[in-house]
Amino acid sequence: MKNTLSSLLFVALISGLLFPFPAMLVAQTDLSPGVGEGELLGERPGGDAEMEQFQDWTVRCERVQEDGETVRVCEMLQQVTVEETGETIMEVAVGFVPERELPVALFTVPLGVRLQPGLLLTVDENEPVRIAIEICGPDGCLASMLFDEDMLNQFMRGAAGTVRIRDTRDQSFDLPMSMMGFTAALERLREQ
């Protein structure tokens, strides 16, 4: 059975995103320090989510109520944080939606980004792809991308990517995104 990626679950992932942020070093957050490749992490503190680490990507599954019944929802995640503070400045969540064979990605970026230019995603040396910012809430702005075969192959074969955002002063910030572990995490997601 395909995984269902709930919009409400994505919204619940946004936490404490602030903008503008000063010049900084950023890093991918390992959501499970000290855990080996493909090792099941068990439950998260304070919840019933199971997590499994694949290099820079984490597969997270939990049971949620949807239309009066309990369903298992799984997604893969990567967070980019400010090294000095640990503050999350971008989160990427990838999952499947009903009636679609290829996954979708949801990018959560801080408030204060310029909406009109959206996000500019580049994987390795491939052509950049513009992703529209769809909505902003109290905790951040959301942009979604439907993978096509070409973009999915870029993520699976790539090493690194950047997501360029612009702030209200029209300054550009390139946020790094790792592709390490993407393919293994996607395969685990497909198995769920």
C-alpha positions, -999 to 999 in steps of 0.1 A, spaced: 0 0 0 13 35 -9 21 58 19 -3 87 24 14 120 31 -9 142 50 -8 180 46 -16 183 83 14 162 92 37 184 71 23 215 88 30 199 122 67 195 112 73 232 110 88 245 142 105 277 154 116 290 120 127 326 122 140 350 96 160 371 87 190 352 99 226 365 98 254 351 78 261 317 92 273 282 88 246 256 82 245 219 84 222 189 79 207 178 112 211 142 120 177 135 137 193 104 153 228 109 166 248 77 172 226 54 151 239 33 122 227 32 86 193 18 82 189 11 120 155 15 134 154 43 159 122 33 177 98 58 192 104 95 195 103 110 229 67 121 236 52 104 206 47 71 188 67 79 156 93 53 145 124 67 128 152 51 108 183 69 96 198 67 61 229 90 61 215 125 59 178 114 55 155 101 82 124 80 75 97 87 100 64 67 103 36 72 128 0 63 132 -25 91 127 -63 95 126 -76 101 91 -113 101 83 -121 82 115 -96 54 111 -60 50 122 -35 49 92 3 46 91 19 77 75 55 77 65 78 104 51 115 110 48 130 142 62 161 163 62 167 194 83 192 222 77 202 240 109 224 269 120 255 252 134 260 278 162 225 277 176 210 244 163 180 265 149 162 248 120 162 271 89 149 246 64 132 213 64 126 190 34 99 163 37 94 137 9 65 113 6 38 98 -15 2 110 -20 -27 89 -33 -30 83 -70 6 94 -77 35 70 -85 62 95 -79 69 113 -46 63 149 -37 86 172 -16 76 199 8 101 226 17 96 246 48 116 278 50 116 308 75 92 336 75 107 367 59 116 351 26 105 370 -5 75 351 -19 76 361 -56 110 346 -65 101 314 -46 129 288 -41 156 280 -66 166 243 -63 198 231 -78 211 195 -76 248 191 -84 255 209 -117 220 205 -132 198 233 -143 181 251 -114 143 246 -109 121 273 -95 96 262 -68 67 286 -59 61 294 -23 24 285 -17 16 296 18 31 311 49 19 305 84 31 317 118 60 292 118 73 294 82 66 293 45 58 261 24 67 252 -11 59 219 -27 74 201 -57 59 172 -76 89 150 -86 91 141 -123 114 113 -135 143 137 -143 142 154 -109 139 121 -90 169 108 -109 189 140 -100 181 134 -63 189 97 -65 222 101 -84 232 134 -69 256 142 -41 244 177 -30 219 204 -37 212 240 -28 180 258 -21 183 295 -28 160 319 -9 159 357 -9 151 378 21 132 410 23 164 430 16 167 409 -16 198 391 -3 203 356 -15 210 327 9 220 292 -4 209 265 20 227 232 15 208 200 10 225 166 10 214 138 -13 235 112 7 211 84 17 182 97 -4 179 66 -25 180 42 4 155 62 24 132 64 -6 134 26 -10 124 22 26 96 47 22 83 27 -8 83 -5 14 61 10 41 
